[in-house]
Amino acid sequence: MAGPSYFGNLLNKIKSEIIENISKEGLEKNRTYSLLIIITDGYCHDMKITKKTCVEMSGMPFSAVVVGVGSSDFADMEILDADE
């Protein structure tokens, strides 16, 4: 659980699976909902691609829950939660 945190590739893989599910059934008949739980120390080392992918996924049947662990700086996670 050490090392840099890259979320973009994981999000893109989930996005591809969601698109595949929707293409099979259509959005109206799709009964698949994806939930990603990220346990993190607060840092995101691919913030640009992570933000872009999160925006692209905003209309999809998907939620991400971020759980912060430790006493590190969680500024990156504050940016991703889009409260501001």
Rosetta blueprint (number, residue, H / E / L):
1 M L
2 A L
3 G L
4 P L
5 S L
6 Y L
7 F L
8 G H
9 N H
10 L H
11 L H
12 N H
13 K H
14 I H
15 K H
16 S H
17 E H
18 I H
19 I H
20 E H
21 N H
22 I H
23 S H
24 K H
25 E H
26 G L
27 L L
28 E L
29 K L
30 N L
31 R L
32 T L
33 Y L
34 S E
35 L E
36 L E
37 I E
38 I E
39 I E
40 T E
41 D L
42 G L
43 Y L
44 C L
45 H L
46 D L
47 M H
48 K H
49 I H
50 T H
51 K H
52 K H
53 T H
54 C H
55 V H
56 E H
57 M L
58 S L
59 G L
60 M L
61 P L
62 F E
63 S E
64 A E
65 V E
66 V E
67 V E
68 G E
69 V L
70 G L
71 S L
72 S L
73 D L
74 F L
75 A H
76 D H
77 M H
78 E H
79 I H
80 L H
81 D L
82 A L
83 D L
84 E L
